[in-house]
Amino acid sequence: MFDKFKQLAQLKSLQNEIAKERFVVEEGGVRVVVSGAMMVEDVSLGSDLDAVKQADLVKKCTNSALKKAQFAAAQKMAGMNLGL
């Protein structure tokens, strides 16, 4: 039973560690920053782009940053021996 509490504490610690990480993707003058908690923290737009191109790049950069965050979280979780 104590092992389960220890594992839960390790998992919570790992979640907090992951949430503090930042993932940045830049393309074509658009920059998106996503946290390890999968929250968009910042979006910077290129002033020389039209609205359609900006929207396209925001979507692309956001999806890419979220994938990077998910991959990093999965790698950290895979390295943790939870014994569940």
N, C-alpha and C positions, 0 to 999 in steps of 0.2 A: 504494500500500500504506500509506503514511504517512497518507493521507487517511482510510483505514478506522480506523486507530488513533486518529486525532484525533476521528473521529465516535463511536467507542466511548467515548472519554474524556468527550465532551460528553454522551452518553447516560447514562453512569454519574453524572455531575454532576447532570444533570436528575433522575434517579431519586432521588438523595440529597435534592435540593431538595424534590421532591414528597413524599417520606417524612416530612419535617419539618413539613409543613402539618397543620393540625387542622381538622376539620369538625364543627360542633356543630349538633344539631337538638334543639329542645325543643318538647314538646307535652303539654298536660294534666298538667303536673307531672312528666313524665318527660324526662330529659336524657341524650342519648347523644353521646359524643365519639369520632370515628373519625380515625385518622391517614391521611396520604396513602399509606401502605403498606397500606391497607385492613385495619387492625387496630383492633378496638374497644379504646379506652383507658380509657373511663369510662362508667358507667351510674349515673344517680341516679334513684331512684323517688319518686313522690309518695306520702306516707304516708296520704293520705286516699282512695286508690284501692283497690278490691278487687283480688285476685290476677289475675282474668281480664282486667280492664281494664288493669292494669299490663303483663301479658304482651303484650296487643294493642298497646299504645303502644310498648313496647320494640321489638317487631318492626317496627312502622311507622317509628319514629325511626331504627332501625339501618339499615333499607333506604334510607331517605331520605338519611342521612349517607353511606352507601356510594356512592349515586348521585352525590352532590355531589362526592365524592372522585374518582370515576371520570371525571366530566365535567371537573373541573379538570385532571386528569392528561392527558386526551385533548386539551384545549385547549393545554396546554404542549407536548405532543408534536407537535401539528399546526403549532405555530409554529417548530419546530426543523427546519432544513433538513439532513436526514441524507444525502440523495442516494443512498439505498439502492435 
